Amino acid sequence: MKSIDPKDFKVTAPIQLKDIPTDLNNKASDDDKEDKLDNVREKLSELQDVMYAHNRYGVLICLQGMDTSGKDSLIREVFKEFNARGVVVNSFKTPNSTELEHDYLWRHYIALPEKGKFAIFNRTHYENVLVTRVHPEYILNENLPGIEKIQDITPQFWEDRMEQINNFEKHITQNGTIVIKFYFHMSKEEQRKRLLRRLENEEHHWKFSPGDLKEREHWDEYMQYYEEAINKTATENAPWYIVPSDDKDMARYIVAKIIWEEMQKYTDIKEPELDDKVKMNFAMYREQLKE
């Protein structure tokens, strides 16, 4: 298996999605990919235990991608060794009536990870500059001042919203939340195959929605808006990684390794040491327990 370098997937300059491969064509066997993933997820699990004891940082993992790009299965496979108390998954769907009574970032603020824990956003605050750009009529549901009709939503509106997202991420990273963002880069042909499999495999019928086909008609628009959002919100404190996702097993390993490498930057994450007086009395505590 060829070596995977997380730096190869990090967005550090303006990108064009059409120029980025959706498959690495890495000749690794399925067993090799599974072994590599297993090794990294065990290390991540151990790291999470230390983080929990350290209690200074929370980690926010943001997952974005088109339907069928593999977000759900990746969560299951990458984080299955975690202690259940240490990771919370949030899937953001159409805002409900309560959420619409607040600004669009409110429901994301209240789902941020506690110190010592991981939170996974399966679809994220970026839906507010992706789905809503393809379907601007959704913005009218937010009941915003000065927005009475679709024609009131100007290009500057989207510029302002992406600046607000940058400010949101800057604020939370400065207050102890580590943010790592992933875009699952899948080809339109691979999506077609995956949707067909859902129709042909009875066990997966429940996953299929006619809405998936309607959204597929907007593929080119989504690619344009993903590209723009990534280019305008890729920062050093909240980096974007573009993960080739036609091969789900490889994508899982890439994501796990990137998270591991990112976390190595935080050298202050260590288990807290016991007070010296407590250590000095270990012998006495042992005797008390024996008695």
C-alpha positions in Angstrom: 0.0 0.0 0.0 1.3 3.4 -1.0 2.0 5.8 1.9 -0.8 8.2 2.7 0.3 11.8 3.5 -2.4 13.9 5.0 -0.8 17.0 3.6 -1.8 15.9 0.1 -5.4 16.3 0.9 -5.3 19.6 2.8 -6.6 22.8 1.1 -3.8 25.4 1.3 -4.6 27.2 -2.0 -7.6 27.8 -4.2 -8.9 24.5 -5.7 -11.0 23.4 -8.6 -12.8 20.2 -7.8 -12.8 19.0 -11.4 -9.0 18.8 -11.2 -9.0 16.7 -8.1 -9.3 12.9 -8.4 -12.2 11.1 -6.7 -10.2 7.8 -6.5 -6.5 7.4 -5.5 -6.3 4.1 -7.5 -4.1 2.9 -4.6 -3.6 -0.9 -5.2 -3.9 -1.8 -1.6 -5.9 -4.9 -0.8 -9.1 -4.7 1.3 -7.3 -6.5 4.2 -4.4 -4.0 4.1 -6.8 -1.0 4.2 -8.7 -2.5 7.1 -5.5 -3.3 9.0 -4.3 0.3 8.5 -7.6 1.7 9.7 -7.7 -0.6 12.7 -4.3 0.6 13.8 -5.2 4.3 13.6 -8.6 4.0 15.2 -7.1 2.2 18.2 -4.7 5.1 18.6 -7.5 7.6 18.3 -9.5 5.8 20.9 -6.5 5.9 23.4 -6.1 9.6 22.5 -9.7 10.3 23.3 -9.3 8.7 26.8 -6.4 11.1 27.4 -8.3 14.0 26.1 -11.2 13.2 28.5 -8.8 13.3 31.4 -7.0 16.4 30.2 -10.4 18.2 29.8 -9.1 21.2 27.9 -10.1 20.7 24.3 -13.2 19.5 22.4 -12.8 18.2 18.8 -15.4 19.0 16.1 -15.2 16.7 13.0 -17.2 18.2 10.1 -18.4 15.8 7.3 -19.8 17.2 4.1 -20.5 15.4 0.8 -23.2 14.5 -1.7 -25.7 11.8 -0.9 -24.2 8.3 -0.8 -20.6 9.7 -0.4 -20.1 7.4 2.7 -20.4 9.7 5.7 -22.6 7.4 7.8 -20.6 4.3 7.3 -17.4 6.2 7.9 -18.7 7.4 11.3 -19.5 3.8 12.2 -16.1 2.4 11.1 -13.7 5.1 12.2 -15.1 5.8 15.7 -16.4 2.4 16.8 -13.5 1.9 19.2 -14.3 5.1 21.1 -15.8 5.1 24.5 -19.5 6.0 24.0 -19.2 8.8 26.5 -16.5 10.4 24.4 -18.2 11.0 21.0 -21.5 12.5 20.0 -22.9 12.4 16.4 -25.2 15.2 15.2 -27.0 15.0 11.8 -28.4 18.3 10.8 -31.5 18.0 8.6 -34.1 20.6 7.6 -34.4 23.1 10.5 -37.4 22.6 12.7 -39.7 25.4 13.9 -37.7 26.0 17.1 -34.4 26.2 15.2 -35.9 28.7 12.7 -36.8 31.0 15.6 -33.0 31.5 16.1 -30.2 32.5 13.7 -28.9 29.7 11.5 -25.8 29.0 13.5 -27.7 28.6 16.8 -28.4 24.8 16.5 -24.7 24.3 15.7 -23.5 26.2 18.7 -25.5 24.2 21.1 -24.2 20.9 19.6 -20.5 21.8 20.0 -18.4 19.2 21.9 -17.9 19.5 25.6 -14.3 19.7 26.7 -12.6 16.3 26.5 -15.1 15.0 23.8 -15.5 14.6 20.1 -18.5 15.8 18.2 -19.2 14.8 14.7 -21.4 17.0 12.4 -22.8 14.7 9.7 -23.8 17.5 7.4 -22.8 20.8 9.0 -23.3 24.5 9.2 -22.1 24.5 5.6 -25.5 23.3 4.5 -26.5 27.0 5.0 -24.3 28.0 2.0 -24.8 24.9 0.0 -28.4 23.5 0.0 -29.8 27.0 0.5 -27.9 28.3 -2.5 -29.3 25.6 -4.7 -32.7 26.2 -3.1 -32.7 29.9 -2.0 -36.4 29.6 -1.2 -35.4 27.9 2.0 -33.9 31.2 3.2 -37.3 32.7 3.3 -38.2 30.3 6.1 -35.6 32.1 8.3 -37.8 35.2 8.4 -34.8 37.6 8.0 -35.1 41.4 8.1 -35.0 42.7 4.5 -35.5 39.3 2.9 -39.1 39.2 1.6 -38.5 37.3 -1.6 -35.8 35.3 -3.4 -34.8 38.4 -5.4 -33.7 40.0 -2.1 -31.0 37.4 -1.7 -28.0 39.1 -3.3 -24.5 37.7 -4.0 -23.3 39.8 -1.0 -25.7 37.9 1.2 -23.7 34.7 0.6 -20.4 36.5 1.0 -21.6 37.8 4.4 -22.8 34.3 5.4 -19.4 32.7 4.6 -17.6 35.5 6.6 -20.0 34.7 9.5 -19.0 31.0 9.3 -15.3 32.0 9.3 -15.9 34.1 12.4 -17.9 31.3 14.1 -15.0 28.9 13.5 -12.4 31.4 14.6 -14.3 32.0 17.8 -14.7 28.4 18.8 -11.1 27.4 17.9 -9.8 30.3 20.1 -11.9 28.8 22.9 -10.6 25.3 22.9 -12.5 23.5 20.0 -10.3 21.8 17.5 -12.1 21.9 14.1 -11.3 19.5 11.2 -13.5 19.7 8.1 -13.8 17.0 5.4 -15.3 17.1 2.0 -16.1 13.6 0.5 -15.1 14.0 -3.1 -17.2 11.4 -5.1 -17.7 11.2 -8.8 -21.2 11.5 -10.3 -20.8 8.1 -11.9 -20.0 6.5 -8.5 -23.1 8.1 -7.0 -25.2 6.6 -9.8 -23.8 3.1 -9.0 -24.5 3.5 -5.3 -28.1 4.7 -5.8 -28.7 1.8 -8.1 -27.4 -0.6 -5.4 -29.9 0.8 -3.0 -32.7 0.0 -5.4 -31.4 -3.5 -6.3 -30.6 -4.6 -2.7 -33.7 -5.1 -0.7 -31.8 -4.6 2.6 -30.9 -1.1 1.5 -34.3 0.0 0.1 -34.9 2.0 3.3 -31.9 4.2 2.4 -33.4 5.3 -1.0 -35.3 8.5 -1.4 -36.7 10.0 -4.6 -35.3 13.2 -3.3 -31.8 11.9 -3.9 -32.5 11.9 -7.7 -33.9 15.4 -7.6 -30.8 16.7 -5.8 -28.6 14.8 -8.3 -30.1 17.0 -11.1 -28.3 19.9 -9.4 -24.9 18.2 -9.3 -23.1 20.9 -11.2 -24.5 23.7 -9.0 -23.5 21.8 -5.9 -19.9 21.4 -7.2 -19.7 25.1 -7.9 -21.0 26.0 -4.4 -18.8 23.4 -2.7 -15.8 24.7 -4.4 -16.6 28.3 -3.5 -17.4 27.5 0.1 -14.2 25.5 0.5 -12.0 28.2 -1.0 -13.5 30.9 1.1 -13.5 29.0 4.4 -10.2 27.0 4.4 -8.2 28.4 7.2 -5.2 27.2 9.2 -7.3 27.0 12.4 -10.3 25.2 10.7 -8.7 23.4 7.7 -10.6 21.7 4.9 -9.4 18.3 3.6 -10.7 16.9 0.3 -11.0 13.1 0.5 -11.3 11.0 -2.6 -14.4 8.9 -1.8 -15.1 6.5 -4.7 -13.3 3.9 -2.6 -15.0 4.0 0.8 -12.4 1.8 2.6 -9.6 4.1 1.5 -11.6 7.2 2.4 -12.1 5.9 6.0 -8.4 5.3 6.5 -7.5 8.7 5.0 -9.9 10.5 7.4 -8.7 8.5 10.4 -5.1 9.3 9.6 -5.7 12.9 9.1 -7.5 13.3 12.4 -4.6 11.5 14.1 -2.0 13.7 12.5 -3.9 16.9 13.3 -4.2 15.9 16.9 -0.4 15.3 17.2 0.0 19.1 16.9 -1.5 19.5 20.4 1.4 18.3 22.4 -0.1 19.7 25.7 -2.8 17.0 25.7 -1.5 14.7 28.5 -3.0 12.8 31.4 -3.1 15.0 34.5 -0.5 14.1 37.1 -1.6 13.3 40.7 -0.6 15.7 43.4 2.8 14.8 44.9 1.3 14.4 48.4 -1.2 11.9 47.1 1.6 9.9 45.4 3.6 9.9 48.6 0.7 8.2 50.4 0.2 5.4 47.9 1.6 2.8 50.4 -0.8 4.0 53.1 -3.8 3.8 50.7 -2.8 0.3 49.7 -2.7 -0.8 53.3 -6.1 0.7 54.0 -7.6 -1.2 51.1 -6.0 -4.4 52.1 -7.4 -4.1 55.6 
